[in-house]
Amino acid sequence: MMEEDAATGRSVDSNLFITVSGPPGCGATTLCKGLSRSLDCGYVSGGDIFRELAEERGMSLSQLIAKADESDEIDRALDRRLRTVAEQWGASNKPFVLESRLAGWLAGNRADLRIWLDAPEEVRVERTRDREELEAEMRVREVSEAGRYESYYGIDVSDQSFYDLQMNTARWSPEALLDIVLRAIEDYDPEVDEGAFYTPDVEL
């Protein structure tokens, strides 16, 4: 199951700032936890920030979701906080993993490696079928539908051209997927890096 923790027992020395994005059930959380252990680094997700916002406002996740549906204030607060995290770690020269649907866009050119994960819809639905608080978790994971990105920021979330790695997580086990990504990190050499795709800053 993609929702279980992946472990390879490998330890990788790296100072890369990595973003991981994808739709609910893509396996992003599993990969990020594995990367955090293997790189011995911090890891923050959009879901973590959303829960922080709920606690700060004395609201349950369901209440915050309802509030977010009323206006753009909650969504923009979430994205501003994610941007702040990206700015801090992008300048730290230390390994870090940031996960959210919009992480690659918000981190922009601060990120060293941007990853997009996906899987066929039927696979993702099955992976999330038994998840607790399914509705809230799905909302937290998605952050917003494509229309929100287009309306708020002029972002076409279907544009995945700037990602460095794009993977169908239905094709490999969680352990194999983690191993593939770790190999890419290990083999990264800035001296032979000819350049990432430029991504303009998102106006929040």
Buried (B, 14 or more C-beta within 10 A) or exposed (E): EBEEEBEBEBEBEBEBBBBBBBBBBBBBBBBBBBBBBBBEBBBBBBBBBBBEBBEEEEBEBEEBBEBBEEEEEBBBBBBEBBBEBBBEBBEEEEBBBBBBBBBBBBBBBBBBBBBBBBBEEEBBEBBBEEBEEEEBBBBBBBBBEEEBBBEBBEBEBEEBEBBBBEBBBBEBEBBEBBBBBBEBBEEBEEEEEEEBEEBEEBEE
